[in-house]
C-alpha cells in the first residue's frame, strides 16, 4: 500500500523540539516527526515551526514516503540530513 497523509493535523512537541504528524498505510497509522532543525525558520517557537511545516508540507511528505519505503520502524524522525 502507499503511504498517504489524509489528516492535515500536526502538533509541536516542545520537549522533543519537533513537529509530529501521522501518515497512513492502509488502515495502519504511521507516526512521524520532523526535528525543528530541519525546518528552516528564522524564529523559534511553536507557531513558527508549525508555519514552516505547513510551508514545506509537500516536501516533508515526499521525504517521509521515501524513508518509509526504505525500512519499517515504529516511529520515524526526519532530520535535516534527510532533506539534503
PDB file with SEQRES, HELIX, SHEET and CRYST1 records, atoms N, CA, C and O in Angstrom:
SEQRES   1 A   84  UNK UNK UNK UNK UNK UNK UNK UNK UNK UNK UNK UNK UNK          
SEQRES   2 A   84  UNK UNK UNK UNK UNK UNK UNK UNK UNK UNK UNK UNK UNK          
SEQRES   3 A   84  UNK UNK UNK UNK UNK UNK UNK UNK UNK UNK UNK UNK UNK          
SEQRES   4 A   84  UNK UNK UNK UNK UNK UNK UNK UNK UNK UNK UNK UNK UNK          
SEQRES   5 A   84  UNK UNK UNK UNK UNK UNK UNK UNK UNK UNK UNK UNK UNK          
SEQRES   6 A   84  UNK UNK UNK UNK UNK UNK UNK UNK UNK UNK UNK UNK UNK          
SEQRES   7 A   84  UNK UNK UNK UNK UNK UNK                                      
HELIX    1 AA1 UNK A   36  UNK A   38  5                                   3    
HELIX    2 AA2 UNK A   46  UNK A   55  1                                  10    
HELIX    3 AA3 UNK A   57  UNK A   70  1                                  14    
HELIX    4 AA4 UNK A   80  UNK A   83  5                                   4    
SHEET    1 AA1 3 UNK A   3  UNK A   4  0                                        
SHEET    2 AA1 3 UNK A  18  UNK A  25 -1                                        
SHEET    3 AA1 3 UNK A  10  UNK A  13 -1                                        
SHEET    1 AA2 3 UNK A  18  UNK A  25  0                                        
SHEET    2 AA2 3 UNK A  28  UNK A  35 -1                                        
SHEET    3 AA2 3 UNK A  75  UNK A  78  1                                        
CRYST1    1.000    1.000    1.000  90.00  90.00  90.00 P 1           1          
ATOM      1  N   UNK A   1       0.815  -1.179   0.000  1.00  0.00           N  
ATOM      2  CA  UNK A   1       0.000   0.000   0.000  1.00  0.00           C  
ATOM      3  C   UNK A   1       0.869   1.258   0.000  1.00  0.00           C  
ATOM      4  O   UNK A   1       2.033   1.218   0.399  1.00  0.00           O  
ATOM      5  N   UNK A   2       0.318   2.325  -0.431  1.00  0.00           N  
ATOM      6  CA  UNK A   2       1.036   3.591  -0.488  1.00  0.00           C  
ATOM      7  C   UNK A   2       0.806   4.394   0.782  1.00  0.00           C  
ATOM      8  O   UNK A   2      -0.294   4.393   1.335  1.00  0.00           O  
ATOM      9  N   UNK A   3       1.825   5.066   1.234  1.00  0.00           N  
ATOM     10  CA  UNK A   3       1.720   5.924   2.401  1.00  0.00           C  
ATOM     11  C   UNK A   3       1.001   7.206   2.005  1.00  0.00           C  
ATOM     12  O   UNK A   3       1.401   7.879   1.055  1.00  0.00           O  
ATOM     13  N   UNK A   4      -0.054   7.543   2.728  1.00  0.00           N  
ATOM     14  CA  UNK A   4      -0.818   8.759   2.462  1.00  0.00           C  
ATOM     15  C   UNK A   4      -0.897   9.611   3.717  1.00  0.00           C  
ATOM     16  O   UNK A   4      -0.598   9.157   4.821  1.00  0.00           O  
ATOM     17  N   UNK A   5      -1.308  10.856   3.520  1.00  0.00           N  
ATOM     18  CA  UNK A   5      -1.423  11.804   4.630  1.00  0.00           C  
ATOM     19  C   UNK A   5      -2.775  12.514   4.547  1.00  0.00           C  
ATOM     20  O   UNK A   5      -2.830  13.714   4.279  1.00  0.00           O  
ATOM     21  N   UNK A   6      -3.875  11.771   4.778  1.00  0.00           N  
ATOM     22  CA  UNK A   6      -5.200  12.364   4.635  1.00  0.00           C  
ATOM     23  C   UNK A   6      -5.549  13.354   5.749  1.00  0.00           C  
ATOM     24  O   UNK A   6      -6.404  14.221   5.565  1.00  0.00           O  
ATOM     25  N   UNK A   7      -4.897  13.228   6.885  1.00  0.00           N  
ATOM     26  CA  UNK A   7      -5.164  14.106   8.022  1.00  0.00           C  
ATOM     27  C   UNK A   7      -4.096  15.207   8.041  1.00  0.00           C  
ATOM     28  O   UNK A   7      -2.910  14.919   8.201  1.00  0.00           O  
ATOM     29  N   UNK A   8      -4.511  16.447   7.881  1.00  0.00           N  
ATOM     30  CA  UNK A   8      -3.561  17.555   7.808  1.00  0.00           C  
ATOM     31  C   UNK A   8      -3.109  18.043   9.188  1.00  0.00           C  
ATOM     32  O   UNK A   8      -2.332  18.993   9.279  1.00  0.00           O  
ATOM     33  N   UNK A   9      -3.582  17.412  10.249  1.00  0.00           N  
ATOM     34  CA  UNK A   9      -3.202  17.881  11.583  1.00  0.00           C  
ATOM     35  C   UNK A   9      -1.732  17.601  11.857  1.00  0.00           C  
ATOM     36  O   UNK A   9      -1.143  16.654  11.335  1.00  0.00           O  
ATOM     37  N   UNK A  10      -1.172  18.447  12.682  1.00  0.00           N  
ATOM     38  CA  UNK A  10       0.208  18.332  13.141  1.00  0.00           C  
ATOM     39  C   UNK A  10       0.285  19.033  14.472  1.00  0.00           C  
ATOM     40  O   UNK A  10      -0.553  19.882  14.779  1.00  0.00           O  
ATOM     41  N   UNK A  11       1.278  18.692  15.269  1.00  0.00           N  
ATOM     42  CA  UNK A  11       1.424  19.329  16.580  1.00  0.00           C  
ATOM     43  C   UNK A  11       2.905  19.502  16.890  1.00  0.00           C  
ATOM     44  O   UNK A  11       3.760  18.793  16.358  1.00  0.00           O  
ATOM     45  N   UNK A  12       3.181  20.454  17.753  1.00  0.00           N  
ATOM     46  CA  UNK A  12       4.566  20.710  18.133  1.00  0.00           C  
ATOM     47  C   UNK A  12       4.840  20.066  19.474  1.00  0.00           C  
ATOM     48  O   UNK A  12       4.107  20.283  20.440  1.00  0.00           O  
ATOM     49  N   UNK A  13       5.896  19.275  19.533  1.00  0.00           N  
ATOM     50  CA  UNK A  13       6.346  18.625  20.756  1.00  0.00           C  
ATOM     51  C   UNK A  13       7.444  19.497  21.343  1.00  0.00           C  
ATOM     52  O   UNK A  13       8.585  19.462  20.882  1.00  0.00           O  
ATOM     53  N   UNK A  14       7.104  20.270  22.348  1.00  0.00           N  
ATOM     54  CA  UNK A  14       8.046  21.210  22.962  1.00  0.00           C  
ATOM     55  C   UNK A  14       9.245  20.483  23.558  1.00  0.00           C  
ATOM     56  O   UNK A  14      10.384  20.916  23.378  1.00  0.00           O  
ATOM     57  N   UNK A  15       9.001  19.384  24.264  1.00  0.00           N  
ATOM     58  CA  UNK A  15      10.095  18.656  24.913  1.00  0.00           C  
ATOM     59  C   UNK A  15      11.066  18.070  23.894  1.00  0.00           C  
ATOM     60  O   UNK A  15      12.279  18.102  24.101  1.00  0.00           O  
ATOM     61  N   UNK A  16      10.539  17.538  22.799  1.00  0.00           N  
ATOM     62  CA  UNK A  16      11.391  16.929  21.787  1.00  0.00           C  
ATOM     63  C   UNK A  16      11.840  17.892  20.711  1.00  0.00           C  
ATOM     64  O   UNK A  16      12.663  17.540  19.866  1.00  0.00           O  
ATOM     65  N   UNK A  17      11.301  19.122  20.732  1.00  0.00           N  
ATOM     66  CA  UNK A  17      11.616  20.139  19.722  1.00  0.00           C  
ATOM     67  C   UNK A  17      11.401  19.579  18.315  1.00  0.00           C  
ATOM     68  O   UNK A  17      12.301  19.599  17.476  1.00  0.00           O  
ATOM     69  N   UNK A  18      10.181  19.080  18.081  1.00  0.00           N  
ATOM     70  CA  UNK A  18       9.851  18.528  16.774  1.00  0.00           C  
ATOM     71  C   UNK A  18       8.366  18.675  16.493  1.00  0.00           C  
ATOM     72  O   UNK A  18       7.553  18.825  17.405  1.00  0.00           O  
ATOM     73  N   UNK A  19       8.032  18.629  15.214  1.00  0.00           N  
ATOM     74  CA  UNK A  19       6.635  18.662  14.782  1.00  0.00           C  
ATOM     75  C   UNK A  19       6.220  17.230  14.477  1.00  0.00           C  
ATOM     76  O   UNK A  19       6.891  16.521  13.727  1.00  0.00           O  
ATOM     77  N   UNK A  20       5.108  16.817  15.068  1.00  0.00           N  
ATOM     78  CA  UNK A  20       4.600  15.459  14.872  1.00  0.00           C  
ATOM     79  C   UNK A  20       3.462  15.459  13.864  1.00  0.00           C  
ATOM     80  O   UNK A  20       2.668  16.398  13.799  1.00  0.00           O  
ATOM     81  N   UNK A  21       3.396  14.387  13.079  1.00  0.00           N  
ATOM     82  CA  UNK A  21       2.286  14.208  12.149  1.00  0.00           C  
ATOM     83  C   UNK A  21       2.112  12.717  11.891  1.00  0.00           C  
ATOM     84  O   UNK A  21       2.980  11.915  12.233  1.00  0.00           O  
ATOM     85  N   UNK A  22       0.996  12.356  11.291  1.00  0.00           N  
ATOM     86  CA  UNK A  22       0.650  10.947  11.103  1.00  0.00           C  
ATOM     87  C   UNK A  22       0.455  10.656   9.615  1.00  0.00           C  
ATOM     88  O   UNK A  22      -0.184  11.417   8.890  1.00  0.00           O  
ATOM     89  N   UNK A  23       1.023   9.534   9.188  1.00  0.00           N  
ATOM     90  CA  UNK A  23       0.769   9.008   7.856  1.00  0.00           C  
ATOM     91  C   UNK A  23      -0.094   7.765   7.988  1.00  0.00           C  
ATOM     92  O   UNK A  23      -0.265   7.226   9.082  1.00  0.00           O  
ATOM     93  N   UNK A  24      -0.638   7.316   6.860  1.00  0.00           N  
ATOM     94  CA  UNK A  24      -1.475   6.116   6.869  1.00  0.00           C  
ATOM     95  C   UNK A  24      -1.031   5.174   5.758  1.00  0.00           C  
ATOM     96  O   UNK A  24      -0.871   5.574   4.605  1.00  0.00           O  
ATOM     97  N   UNK A  25      -0.838   3.923   6.134  1.00  0.00           N  
ATOM     98  CA  UNK A  25      -0.550   2.852   5.186  1.00  0.00           C  
ATOM     99  C   UNK A  25      -1.728   1.895   5.300  1.00  0.00           C  
ATOM    100  O   UNK A  25      -1.748   1.014   6.159  1.00  0.00           O  
ATOM    101  N   UNK A  26      -2.706   2.079   4.426  1.00  0.00           N  
ATOM    102  CA  UNK A  26      -3.952   1.324   4.556  1.00  0.00           C  
ATOM    103  C   UNK A  26      -4.637   1.729   5.842  1.00  0.00           C  
ATOM    104  O   UNK A  26      -4.907   2.910   6.065  1.00  0.00           O  
ATOM    105  N   UNK A  27      -4.917   0.760   6.682  1.00  0.00           N  
ATOM    106  CA  UNK A  27      -5.595   1.060   7.953  1.00  0.00           C  
ATOM    107  C   UNK A  27      -4.620   1.345   9.094  1.00  0.00           C  
ATOM    108  O   UNK A  27      -5.047   1.625  10.214  1.00  0.00           O  
ATOM    109  N   UNK A  28      -3.324   1.277   8.824  1.00  0.00           N  
ATOM    110  CA  UNK A  28      -2.319   1.476   9.867  1.00  0.00           C  
ATOM    111  C   UNK A  28      -1.860   2.926   9.936  1.00  0.00           C  
ATOM    112  O   UNK A  28      -1.558   3.538   8.912  1.00  0.00           O  
ATOM    113  N   UNK A  29      -1.809   3.472  11.148  1.00  0.00           N  
ATOM    114  CA  UNK A  29      -1.254   4.801  11.373  1.00  0.00           C  
ATOM    115  C   UNK A  29       0.262   4.678  11.521  1.00  0.00           C  
ATOM    116  O   UNK A  29       0.763   3.767  12.181  1.00  0.00           O  
ATOM    117  N   UNK A  30       0.977   5.607  10.899  1.00  0.00           N  
ATOM    118  CA  UNK A  30       2.433   5.606  10.946  1.00  0.00           C  
ATOM    119  C   UNK A  30       2.876   6.942  11.525  1.00  0.00           C  
ATOM    120  O   UNK A  30       2.721   7.971  10.869  1.00  0.00           O  
ATOM    121  N   UNK A  31       3.425   6.953  12.740  1.00  0.00           N  
ATOM    122  CA  UNK A  31       3.826   8.214  13.370  1.00  0.00           C  
ATOM    123  C   UNK A  31       5.158   8.741  12.822  1.00  0.00           C  
ATOM    124  O   UNK A  31       6.129   8.001  12.666  1.00  0.00           O  
ATOM    125  N   UNK A  32       5.164  10.026  12.543  1.00  0.00           N  
ATOM    126  CA  UNK A  32       6.349  10.729  12.060  1.00  0.00           C  
ATOM    127  C   UNK A  32       6.564  11.976  12.899  1.00  0.00           C  
ATOM    128  O   UNK A  32       5.640  12.480  13.537  1.00  0.00           O  
ATOM    129  N   UNK A  33       7.789  12.461  12.890  1.00  0.00           N  
ATOM    130  CA  UNK A  33       8.077  13.789  13.425  1.00  0.00           C  
ATOM    131  C   UNK A  33       9.245  14.374  12.641  1.00  0.00           C  
ATOM    132  O   UNK A  33      10.064  13.649  12.075  1.00  0.00           O  
ATOM    133  N   UNK A  34       9.300  15.691  12.622  1.00  0.00           N  
ATOM    134  CA  UNK A  34      10.375  16.417  11.956  1.00  0.00           C  
ATOM    135  C   UNK A  34      11.075  17.246  13.018  1.00  0.00           C  
ATOM    136  O   UNK A  34      10.443  18.051  13.701  1.00  0.00           O  
ATOM    137  N   UNK A  35      12.381  17.051  13.158  1.00  0.00           N  
ATOM    138  CA  UNK A  35      13.139  17.844  14.123  1.00  0.00           C  
ATOM    139  C   UNK A  35      13.080  19.320  13.741  1.00  0.00           C  
ATOM    140  O   UNK A  35      13.066  19.662  12.558  1.00  0.00           O  
ATOM    141  N   UNK A  36      13.046  20.177  14.731  1.00  0.00           N  
ATOM    142  CA  UNK A  36      12.942  21.617  14.470  1.00  0.00           C  
ATOM    143  C   UNK A  36      14.120  22.132  13.648  1.00  0.00           C  
ATOM    144  O   UNK A  36      13.962  23.088  12.889  1.00  0.00           O  
ATOM    145  N   UNK A  37      15.288  21.524  13.779  1.00  0.00           N  
ATOM    146  CA  UNK A  37      16.457  21.932  12.994  1.00  0.00           C  
ATOM    147  C   UNK A  37      16.248  21.717  11.491  1.00  0.00           C  
ATOM    148  O   UNK A  37      16.878  22.391  10.676  1.00  0.00           O  
ATOM    149  N   UNK A  38      15.368  20.783  11.124  1.00  0.00           N  
ATOM    150  CA  UNK A  38      15.109  20.503   9.713  1.00  0.00           C  
ATOM    151  C   UNK A  38      14.144  21.507   9.096  1.00  0.00           C  
ATOM    152  O   UNK A  38      14.016  21.584   7.874  1.00  0.00           O  
ATOM    153  N   UNK A  39      13.472  22.267   9.937  1.00  0.00           N  
ATOM    154  CA  UNK A  39      12.522  23.273   9.449  1.00  0.00           C  
ATOM    155  C   UNK A  39      13.227  24.618   9.374  1.00  0.00           C  
ATOM    156  O   UNK A  39      13.612  25.185  10.397  1.00  0.00           O  
ATOM    157  N   UNK A  40      13.391  25.116   8.179  1.00  0.00           N  
ATOM    158  CA  UNK A  40      14.104  26.391   8.023  1.00  0.00           C  
ATOM    159  C   UNK A  40      13.190  27.540   8.441  1.00  0.00           C  
ATOM    160  O   UNK A  40      12.249  27.903   7.735  1.00  0.00           O  
ATOM    161  N   UNK A  41      13.490  28.086   9.582  1.00  0.00           N  
ATOM    162  CA  UNK A  41      12.743  29.227  10.100  1.00  0.00           C  
ATOM    163  C   UNK A  41      13.705  30.136  10.850  1.00  0.00           C  
ATOM    164  O   UNK A  41      14.576  29.670  11.584  1.00  0.00           O  
ATOM    165  N   UNK A  42      13.537  31.414  10.657  1.00  0.00           N  
ATOM    166  CA  UNK A  42      14.427  32.389  11.292  1.00  0.00           C  
ATOM    167  C   UNK A  42      14.115  32.551  12.778  1.00  0.00           C  
ATOM    168  O   UNK A  42      14.984  32.926  13.565  1.00  0.00           O  
ATOM    169  N   UNK A  43      12.878  32.268  13.152  1.00  0.00           N  
ATOM    170  CA  UNK A  43      12.471  32.444  14.539  1.00  0.00           C  
ATOM    171  C   UNK A  43      12.105  31.092  15.142  1.00  0.00           C  
ATOM    172  O   UNK A  43      11.715  30.168  14.428  1.00  0.00           O  
ATOM    173  N   UNK A  44      12.233  30.986  16.444  1.00  0.00           N  
ATOM    174  CA  UNK A  44      11.888  29.757  17.145  1.00  0.00           C  
ATOM    175  C   UNK A  44      10.501  29.887  17.747  1.00  0.00           C  
ATOM    176  O   UNK A  44       9.951  30.985  17.830  1.00  0.00           O  
ATOM    177  N   UNK A  45       9.954  28.791  18.156  1.00  0.00           N  
ATOM    178  CA  UNK A  45       8.660  28.790  18.812  1.00  0.00           C  
ATOM    179  C   UNK A  45       7.639  27.977  18.040  1.00  0.00           C  
ATOM    180  O   UNK A  45       7.761  27.778  16.832  1.00  0.00           O  
ATOM    181  N   UNK A  46       6.638  27.515  18.754  1.00  0.00           N  
ATOM    182  CA  UNK A  46       5.632  26.623  18.187  1.00  0.00           C  
ATOM    183  C   UNK A  46       4.990  27.177  16.913  1.00  0.00           C  
ATOM    184  O   UNK A  46       4.923  26.474  15.904  1.00  0.00           O  
ATOM    185  N   UNK A  47       4.527  28.400  16.944  1.00  0.00           N  
ATOM    186  CA  UNK A  47       3.840  28.977  15.779  1.00  0.00           C  
ATOM    187  C   UNK A  47       4.752  29.018  14.556  1.00  0.00           C  
ATOM    188  O   UNK A  47       4.306  28.745  13.441  1.00  0.00           O  
ATOM    189  N   UNK A  48       6.006  29.352  14.753  1.00  0.00           N  
ATOM    190  CA  UNK A  48       6.960  29.434  13.639  1.00  0.00           C  
ATOM    191  C   UNK A  48       7.273  28.046  13.073  1.00  0.00           C  
ATOM    192  O   UNK A  48       7.345  27.875  11.856  1.00  0.00           O  
ATOM    193  N   UNK A  49       7.458  27.064  13.944  1.00  0.00           N  
ATOM    194  CA  UNK A  49       7.743  25.708  13.475  1.00  0.00           C  
ATOM    195  C   UNK A  49       6.549  25.108  12.732  1.00  0.00           C  
ATOM    196  O   UNK A  49       6.722  24.442  11.711  1.00  0.00           O  
ATOM    197  N   UNK A  50       5.343  25.343  13.243  1.00  0.00           N  
ATOM    198  CA  UNK A  50       4.155  24.833  12.561  1.00  0.00           C  
ATOM    199  C   UNK A  50       3.954  25.514  11.214  1.00  0.00           C  
ATOM    200  O   UNK A  50       3.565  24.864  10.243  1.00  0.00           O  
ATOM    201  N   UNK A  51       4.215  26.808  11.148  1.00  0.00           N  
ATOM    202  CA  UNK A  51       4.111  27.530   9.873  1.00  0.00           C  
ATOM    203  C   UNK A  51       5.155  27.022   8.881  1.00  0.00           C  
ATOM    204  O   UNK A  51       4.859  26.870   7.695  1.00  0.00           O  
ATOM    205  N   UNK A  52       6.366  26.761   9.354  1.00  0.00           N  
ATOM    206  CA  UNK A  52       7.424  26.232   8.484  1.00  0.00           C  
ATOM    207  C   UNK A  52       7.047  24.835   7.990  1.00  0.00           C  
ATOM    208  O   UNK A  52       7.292  24.500   6.831  1.00  0.00           O  
ATOM    209  N   UNK A  53       6.461  24.032   8.853  1.00  0.00           N  
ATOM    210  CA  UNK A  53       5.992  22.708   8.454  1.00  0.00           C  
ATOM    211  C   UNK A  53       4.932  22.841   7.367  1.00  0.00           C  
ATOM    212  O   UNK A  53       4.997  22.156   6.347  1.00  0.00           O  
ATOM    213  N   UNK A  54       3.971  23.710   7.581  1.00  0.00           N  
ATOM    214  CA  UNK A  54       2.893  23.894   6.599  1.00  0.00           C  
ATOM    215  C   UNK A  54       3.441  24.353   5.252  1.00  0.00           C  
ATOM    216  O   UNK A  54       2.968  23.908   4.206  1.00  0.00           O  
ATOM    217  N   UNK A  55       4.428  25.231   5.270  1.00  0.00           N  
ATOM    218  CA  UNK A  55       5.014  25.750   4.029  1.00  0.00           C  
ATOM    219  C   UNK A  55       5.760  24.663   3.261  1.00  0.00           C  
ATOM    220  O   UNK A  55       5.826  24.701   2.033  1.00  0.00           O  
ATOM    221  N   UNK A  56       6.316  23.702   3.980  1.00  0.00           N  
ATOM    222  CA  UNK A  56       7.113  22.640   3.348  1.00  0.00           C  
ATOM    223  C   UNK A  56       6.407  21.285   3.369  1.00  0.00           C  
ATOM    224  O   UNK A  56       7.045  20.252   3.165  1.00  0.00           O  
ATOM    225  N   UNK A  57       5.113  21.282   3.611  1.00  0.00           N  
ATOM    226  CA  UNK A  57       4.355  20.040   3.796  1.00  0.00           C  
ATOM    227  C   UNK A  57       4.567  19.032   2.655  1.00  0.00           C  
ATOM    228  O   UNK A  57       4.808  17.855   2.924  1.00  0.00           O  
ATOM    229  N   UNK A  58       4.484  19.459   1.414  1.00  0.00           N  
ATOM    230  CA  UNK A  58       4.622  18.533   0.280  1.00  0.00           C  
ATOM    231  C   UNK A  58       6.003  17.873   0.281  1.00  0.00           C  
ATOM    232  O   UNK A  58       6.114  16.664   0.076  1.00  0.00           O  
ATOM    233  N   UNK A  59       7.043  18.656   0.510  1.00  0.00           N  
ATOM    234  CA  UNK A  59       8.399  18.119   0.559  1.00  0.00           C  
ATOM    235  C   UNK A  59       8.566  17.166   1.740  1.00  0.00           C  
ATOM    236  O   UNK A  59       9.168  16.101   1.603  1.00  0.00           O  
ATOM    237  N   UNK A  60       8.041  17.547   2.884  1.00  0.00           N  
ATOM    238  CA  UNK A  60       8.129  16.704   4.083  1.00  0.00           C  
ATOM    239  C   UNK A  60       7.435  15.364   3.826  1.00  0.00           C  
ATOM    240  O   UNK A  60       7.968  14.313   4.180  1.00  0.00           O  
ATOM    241  N   UNK A  61       6.265  15.398   3.219  1.00  0.00           N  
ATOM    242  CA  UNK A  61       5.549  14.154   2.925  1.00  0.00           C  
ATOM    243  C   UNK A  61       6.321  13.294   1.925  1.00  0.00           C  
ATOM    244  O   UNK A  61       6.353  12.071   2.056  1.00  0.00           O  
ATOM    245  N   UNK A  62       6.938  13.923   0.932  1.00  0.00           N  
ATOM    246  CA  UNK A  62       7.755  13.168  -0.036  1.00  0.00           C  
ATOM    247  C   UNK A  62       8.931  12.467   0.649  1.00  0.00           C  
ATOM    248  O   UNK A  62       9.208  11.298   0.381  1.00  0.00           O  
ATOM    249  N   UNK A  63       9.618  13.192   1.533  1.00  0.00           N  
ATOM    250  CA  UNK A  63      10.749  12.611   2.271  1.00  0.00           C  
ATOM    251  C   UNK A  63      10.245  11.496   3.191  1.00  0.00           C  
ATOM    252  O   UNK A  63      10.889  10.454   3.307  1.00  0.00           O  
ATOM    253  N   UNK A  64       9.112  11.706   3.838  1.00  0.00           N  
ATOM    254  CA  UNK A  64       8.545  10.680   4.715  1.00  0.00           C  
ATOM    255  C   UNK A  64       8.227   9.412   3.928  1.00  0.00           C  
ATOM    256  O   UNK A  64       8.511   8.309   4.396  1.00  0.00           O  
ATOM    257  N   UNK A  65       7.642   9.555   2.740  1.00  0.00           N  
ATOM    258  CA  UNK A  65       7.347   8.385   1.904  1.00  0.00           C  
ATOM    259  C   UNK A  65       8.628   7.630   1.528  1.00  0.00           C  
ATOM    260  O   UNK A  65       8.670   6.400   1.558  1.00  0.00           O  
ATOM    261  N   UNK A  66       9.663   8.385   1.177  1.00  0.00           N  
ATOM    262  CA  UNK A  66      10.933   7.765   0.787  1.00  0.00           C  
ATOM    263  C   UNK A  66      11.539   6.976   1.944  1.00  0.00           C  
ATOM    264  O   UNK A  66      11.962   5.834   1.768  1.00  0.00           O  
ATOM    265  N   UNK A  67      11.579   7.581   3.113  1.00  0.00           N  
ATOM    266  CA  UNK A  67      12.158   6.919   4.285  1.00  0.00           C  
ATOM    267  C   UNK A  67      11.303   5.723   4.711  1.00  0.00           C  
ATOM    268  O   UNK A  67      11.834   4.682   5.096  1.00  0.00           O  
ATOM    269  N   UNK A  68      10.009   5.873   4.642  1.00  0.00           N  
ATOM    270  CA  UNK A  68       9.106   4.779   4.999  1.00  0.00           C  
ATOM    271  C   UNK A  68       9.308   3.598   4.056  1.00  0.00           C  
ATOM    272  O   UNK A  68       9.253   2.446   4.487  1.00  0.00           O  
ATOM    273  N   UNK A  69       9.540   3.869   2.786  1.00  0.00           N  
ATOM    274  CA  UNK A  69       9.743   2.812   1.810  1.00  0.00           C  
ATOM    275  C   UNK A  69      11.057   2.077   1.979  1.00  0.00           C  
ATOM    276  O   UNK A  69      11.192   0.938   1.533  1.00  0.00           O  
ATOM    277  N   UNK A  70      12.033   2.717   2.621  1.00  0.00           N  
ATOM    278  CA  UNK A  70      13.356   2.100   2.789  1.00  0.00           C  
ATOM    279  C   UNK A  70      13.421   1.105   3.937  1.00  0.00           C  
ATOM    280  O   UNK A  70      14.138   0.109   3.844  1.00  0.00           O  
ATOM    281  N   UNK A  71      12.694   1.352   5.011  1.00  0.00           N  
ATOM    282  CA  UNK A  71      12.745   0.468   6.180  1.00  0.00           C  
ATOM    283  C   UNK A  71      11.530   0.720   7.068  1.00  0.00           C  
ATOM    284  O   UNK A  71      11.076   1.855   7.208  1.00  0.00           O  
ATOM    285  N   UNK A  72      11.021  -0.326   7.652  1.00  0.00           N  
ATOM    286  CA  UNK A  72       9.876  -0.208   8.561  1.00  0.00           C  
ATOM    287  C   UNK A  72      10.379  -0.004   9.983  1.00  0.00           C  
ATOM    288  O   UNK A  72      11.241  -0.736  10.469  1.00  0.00           O  
ATOM    289  N   UNK A  73       9.823   1.003  10.633  1.00  0.00           N  
ATOM    290  CA  UNK A  73      10.171   1.316  12.023  1.00  0.00           C  
ATOM    291  C   UNK A  73       8.888   1.589  12.795  1.00  0.00           C  
ATOM    292  O   UNK A  73       7.818   1.722  12.202  1.00  0.00           O  
ATOM    293  N   UNK A  74       8.995   1.673  14.104  1.00  0.00           N  
ATOM    294  CA  UNK A  74       7.839   2.003  14.932  1.00  0.00           C  
ATOM    295  C   UNK A  74       7.524   3.497  14.849  1.00  0.00           C  
ATOM    296  O   UNK A  74       6.358   3.890  14.830  1.00  0.00           O  
ATOM    297  N   UNK A  75       8.560   4.317  14.801  1.00  0.00           N  
ATOM    298  CA  UNK A  75       8.419   5.774  14.728  1.00  0.00           C  
ATOM    299  C   UNK A  75       9.493   6.299  13.784  1.00  0.00           C  
ATOM    300  O   UNK A  75      10.620   5.803  13.775  1.00  0.00           O  
ATOM    301  N   UNK A  76       9.144   7.286  13.004  1.00  0.00           N  
ATOM    302  CA  UNK A  76      10.079   7.883  12.054  1.00  0.00           C  
ATOM    303  C   UNK A  76      10.363   9.314  12.455  1.00  0.00           C  
ATOM    304  O   UNK A  76       9.437  10.105  12.632  1.00  0.00           O  
ATOM    305  N   UNK A  77      11.635   9.657  12.603  1.00  0.00           N  
ATOM    306  CA  UNK A  77      12.052  11.014  12.940  1.00  0.00           C  
ATOM    307  C   UNK A  77      12.866  11.545  11.760  1.00  0.00           C  
ATOM    308  O   UNK A  77      13.935  11.022  11.444  1.00  0.00           O  
ATOM    309  N   UNK A  78      12.348  12.589  11.118  1.00  0.00           N  
ATOM    310  CA  UNK A  78      13.029  13.192   9.993  1.00  0.00           C  
ATOM    311  C   UNK A  78      13.984  14.265  10.507  1.00  0.00           C  
ATOM    312  O   UNK A  78      13.604  15.103  11.325  1.00  0.00           O  
ATOM    313  N   UNK A  79      15.224  14.235  10.024  1.00  0.00           N  
ATOM    314  CA  UNK A  79      16.234  15.197  10.440  1.00  0.00           C  
ATOM    315  C   UNK A  79      16.633  16.070   9.259  1.00  0.00           C  
ATOM    316  O   UNK A  79      16.213  15.823   8.128  1.00  0.00           O  
ATOM    317  N   UNK A  80      17.436  17.080   9.516  1.00  0.00           N  
ATOM    318  CA  UNK A  80      17.903  17.958   8.441  1.00  0.00           C  
ATOM    319  C   UNK A  80      18.644  17.176   7.365  1.00  0.00           C  
ATOM    320  O   UNK A  80      18.556  17.520   6.186  1.00  0.00           O  
ATOM    321  N   UNK A  81      19.367  16.139   7.746  1.00  0.00           N  
ATOM    322  CA  UNK A  81      20.121  15.318   6.781  1.00  0.00           C  
ATOM    323  C   UNK A  81      19.192  14.618   5.794  1.00  0.00           C  
ATOM    324  O   UNK A  81      19.604  14.334   4.669  1.00  0.00           O  
ATOM    325  N   UNK A  82      17.965  14.334   6.178  1.00  0.00           N  
ATOM    326  CA  UNK A  82      17.020  13.664   5.289  1.00  0.00           C  
ATOM    327  C   UNK A  82      16.560  14.559   4.146  1.00  0.00           C  
ATOM    328  O   UNK A  82      16.035  14.064   3.149  1.00  0.00           O  
ATOM    329  N   UNK A  83      16.749  15.859   4.275  1.00  0.00           N  
ATOM    330  CA  UNK A  83      16.265  16.813   3.281  1.00  0.00           C  
ATOM    331  C   UNK A  83      17.356  17.274   2.336  1.00  0.00           C  
ATOM    332  O   UNK A  83      17.123  18.199   1.558  1.00  0.00           O  
ATOM    333  N   UNK A  84      18.526  16.678   2.366  1.00  0.00           N  
ATOM    334  CA  UNK A  84      19.632  17.068   1.505  1.00  0.00           C  
ATOM    335  C   UNK A  84      19.673  16.216   0.279  1.00  0.00           C  
ATOM    336  O   UNK A  84      20.544  16.398  -0.571  1.00  0.00           O  
TER     337      UNK A  84                                                      
END                                                                             
